[in-house]
């Protein structure tokens, strides 16, 4: 598939990481020297966000870690803007290009030597007594979990209108293939290839209930209902929203997805994955 070489590029940094802001300025200067119209700022910059939403750019370069790429996808995906991630974080499961590699990667980009990877996002709607309370899109996962009390919640999951099971657990994760390497992986779920458009259900610390992950068929939707206990919903690790007993979260594939710039062959995913899994910083190995 042919790709268009971007000529208007937004370089977005993570505001809480000073190194990211400095690196973004360097990338913007590098691009400008090569005749590319480039603007840089943080993902919290109102002016940059407005320009992205108005389709002023052909590409976004996101500088930070996986969390930065999640935030960037929430901004860029609704307008179909591709994202190139530059990793300044620890793991970078979602990011192919390291901090010392961005100049080489941008040279390849400007030569058209790249491809666009499509990643499914989830849409979640919070419903209370039949009335919509809010909706979100997630690149990684939707999590319904217990609130402030240290006791399990009862959560039912129905797939395409049919009850699958009721979990007694700390919570339930509905993840994308992208999210299979995030919270779902930590909860014992499988790793899915990034191109899949399936929803992955993973219970968190289940008690006397189904303790295995379930991969739903492509196109399926899931209704998650809090049947007992105090709970919250969290979307891609954002600030949780309180749930009352009887509340439902309707989850399905989103109207749009994230688009990432990739280099080389699709096997990058497995090479990236095994490299990071073998260098888990939590066990004291070099990253």
Phi, psi and omega in degrees: 000132180286150179235153177264134178286124182291142179238349178231110190237131173263130177250111187248132181248163174273118190298333184270005179237096184307324179298325179294318180296318178296316181293322179298320178296321178295320179294319179298318179296318179300315181294318181298323178296339181256018174079015179266133175286111185228142176230144178231155180181188177263166178291350176265356183290114184300322181294316179294318179299318180298316180295322177298313181294337179266011177063040180278352186233158176262343187201148171243132170259118181255122186249114181162225178240198180300323178298322177296319180293325176298312180297319179297320181294324178297328180277317189274326186300319182300336179253010177071023184278122178292152182236134170249118181269138173244119190274117170245002182269193183277308188264295180071045176302327185271351191245133183265335189253125179276170184300323183273002186248001189292327180295317178296318180295319180291326175299315179295321179301313183288348174265358180081014183268068180202170175221164183252125178260132180263130177238129179292143170244159178258148171248129179238135176238130178268122183237131177232120180053039178082358182252128178297136180250341182166163177214156184215161168244142182229137174273322182265293189199159168250127182238123170255118187218172182293157179273223187284342183273139184273071174209152184296158171251159174257121185230123176263148177233123177245134182250121181051040176087359181243133182298126175272302178189169171246127181263138165251107192199176173289339179167185181221134179255131168248110189240156170275176172299322176300315181288351179294343177259010181250235183301321181301322178294317179296332180272005175097013180280167179280163175265125181254145174301141189296338184278350182293148179245042180256154173263134180253125177254125181226119176285150178254117180047060181291146180239114179051042177211180183306125185246015181249149175289150178233129175260118181278155178297149177303133180093351179288155173239158181227139175249120181253124185238129175276105186266338179203135178107175178258128185223176175219161171244137176231135183245116181052038177075011179283175182304127183290154178243134184292145177238145175255159176304136181094345178296147178239147172241114180266121186238132176207175176298140182285165179290339179221166179228175177273149180235122183244140175282130179231154179237147178077205185269163181298347178295353178306325186300314183286325177295316179297317183297308183293326178298316182285322180295329180276355181231044182296116183296339181289344178251017170081011178271156180295146181265000000 
